[in-house]
Amino acid sequence: MIARVVARGFPVRRAAALLDVSESGYYAWRARTPSPRELRRAWLTEVIVDIHRESGGAFGYRRIGQQLLCRYGVSVSHATVESLMKRAGICGRTGRLHAPDRQSGARTPGDRWIVDVQAFTTRRRPLYSAVVLDAASRSLMGWSTAESADRLLVHRAVMAAITRAAGTVGADGGDGADGGDEAGRNAQRSPMVCSFTERARALGCAPAHGAAGNWYDHAVVNAFWDSVHRELDGPSPWPDARALEDRLSKTFDHFARPA
């Protein structure tokens, strides 16, 4: 309570006197390290607010609890979710739910793609791989590999994704960025938006003004790479980039095939 009063501009001494607590006790409380329970509740609150915002303010505590379980595997009681929502000043809407904003929710395949870059270790030099995932379906749309990480690596992966989305991808399904004119026309017709992960930005592969991926995008990417590493199941480190590139190509092609 005293922290809320002080946050509104009241002097600490006056607030402590009004609430009949010691000023030294307040400072001792403020300096205390948060407990694991407090940290977990803070994390849950942040995620709950994000889910609520993504739903356009429509989801109540029941729907948000379902999303926590589906997306994170975290089981939280309805009472806890409701309590955290009240503390955050948010609530669901009654009545028929409307579709969330396309930009934030990406509920329709093709609305938004997630771009990420991963570095793989070999005995000689690292091999970088850029992938493009559909935010709604979580499917692999395109990929590219190279021994250096730059925007060209990402450009080739995005062009391969555009070609695949247009139904003109070649048999290999990989770095199909050579058909520049056709891919460019497809890009102009495409309504999708690309969001770039923090890793792609850190490697300098994302455009300066490109959209930043949110927590959901990063969760999708991490789940994808976990599946890739399980599928690769090769030596660590790989003997050379060519062997790893061949294995990655086969693995990506497997993931990109329609179910």
Backbone hydrogen bonds, N-H to C=O, Kabsch-Sander energy under -0.5 kcal/mol:
donor,donor_aa,acceptor,acceptor_aa,energy
5,V,1,M,-2.0
6,V,2,I,-2.6
7,A,3,A,-2.1
8,R,4,R,-0.8
8,R,5,V,-0.7
9,G,6,V,-2.0
10,F,5,V,-1.4
15,A,11,P,-2.6
16,A,12,V,-2.8
17,A,13,R,-2.0
18,L,14,R,-2.4
19,L,15,A,-2.0
20,D,17,A,-0.7
21,V,16,A,-2.6
26,Y,22,S,-1.6
27,Y,23,E,-1.9
28,A,24,S,-2.3
29,W,25,G,-2.2
30,R,26,Y,-2.3
31,A,27,Y,-1.7
32,R,28,A,-0.6
32,R,29,W,-0.8
39,L,35,S,-2.4
40,R,36,P,-2.3
41,R,37,R,-2.3
42,A,38,E,-2.1
43,W,39,L,-2.3
44,L,40,R,-2.8
45,T,41,R,-2.4
46,E,42,A,-2.0
47,V,43,W,-2.3
48,I,44,L,-3.0
49,V,45,T,-2.5
50,D,46,E,-1.9
51,I,47,V,-2.6
52,H,48,I,-2.7
53,R,49,V,-2.5
54,E,50,D,-2.6
55,S,51,I,-1.7
56,G,53,R,-1.6
57,G,52,H,-2.5
64,I,60,G,-2.4
65,G,61,Y,-2.0
66,Q,62,R,-1.9
67,Q,63,R,-2.0
68,L,64,I,-2.3
69,L,65,G,-1.6
70,C,66,Q,-2.6
71,R,67,Q,-2.7
72,Y,68,L,-1.6
73,G,69,L,-1.1
74,V,68,L,-1.8
75,S,73,G,-0.6
76,V,74,V,-0.7
81,V,77,S,-2.2
82,E,78,H,-2.7
83,S,79,A,-2.3
84,L,80,T,-2.5
85,M,81,V,-2.3
86,K,82,E,-2.1
87,R,83,S,-2.1
88,A,84,L,-1.7
89,G,85,M,-0.6
89,G,86,K,-0.9
90,I,85,M,-2.5
93,R,58,A,-1.8
105,G,101,D,-2.6
106,A,102,R,-1.5
111,D,108,T,-2.1
113,W,193,V,-2.7
114,I,133,L,-3.4
115,V,195,S,-2.7
116,D,131,V,-2.0
118,Q,129,S,-2.8
120,F,127,L,-3.2
123,R,238,W,-2.1
127,L,120,F,-2.6
128,Y,146,A,-3.1
129,S,118,Q,-2.6
130,A,144,S,-2.7
131,V,116,D,-2.4
132,V,142,G,-2.5
133,L,114,I,-2.8
134,D,139,S,-2.5
135,A,112,R,-2.5
138,R,134,D,-2.2
141,M,132,V,-3.2
141,M,139,S,-0.5
142,G,132,V,-1.2
144,S,130,A,-2.0
146,A,128,Y,-2.2
150,D,148,S,-0.6
154,V,150,D,-1.2
155,H,151,R,-2.8
156,R,152,L,-2.4
157,A,153,L,-1.5
158,V,154,V,-2.6
159,M,155,H,-2.5
160,A,156,R,-2.0
161,A,157,A,-1.9
162,I,158,V,-2.5
163,T,159,M,-2.2
164,R,160,A,-2.2
165,A,161,A,-2.8
166,A,162,I,-1.7
167,G,164,R,-1.4
168,T,163,T,-2.4
169,V,163,T,-0.5
176,G,174,G,-3.3
177,A,175,D,-1.2
180,G,178,D,-2.3
183,A,179,G,-2.4
184,G,180,G,-2.6
185,R,181,D,-2.1
186,N,182,E,-2.2
187,A,183,A,-2.4
188,Q,184,G,-1.8
189,R,185,R,-1.3
190,S,186,N,-1.3
193,V,111,D,-1.8
195,S,113,W,-2.7
196,F,211,A,-3.1
197,T,115,V,-2.1
201,R,197,T,-1.8
202,A,198,E,-2.6
203,L,199,R,-1.7
204,G,201,R,-1.5
205,C,200,A,-2.5
206,A,200,A,-0.7
210,G,207,P,-1.5
211,A,194,C,-0.7
213,G,196,F,-2.7
218,H,214,N,-2.0
219,A,215,W,-1.9
220,V,216,Y,-2.3
221,V,217,D,-2.3
222,N,218,H,-2.6
223,A,219,A,-2.0
224,F,220,V,-1.9
225,W,221,V,-2.5
226,D,222,N,-2.0
227,S,223,A,-1.6
228,V,224,F,-2.1
229,H,225,W,-2.7
230,R,226,D,-1.8
231,E,227,S,-2.0
232,L,228,V,-2.5
233,D,229,H,-1.9
238,W,121,T,-1.7
244,L,240,D,-1.6
245,E,241,A,-2.9
246,D,242,R,-2.3
247,R,243,A,-1.9
248,L,244,L,-2.8
249,S,245,E,-2.4
250,K,246,D,-1.8
251,T,247,R,-2.3
252,F,248,L,-3.3
253,D,249,S,-2.3
254,H,250,K,-1.8
255,F,251,T,-2.0
256,A,252,F,-2.1
257,R,253,D,-0.8
257,R,254,H,-0.5
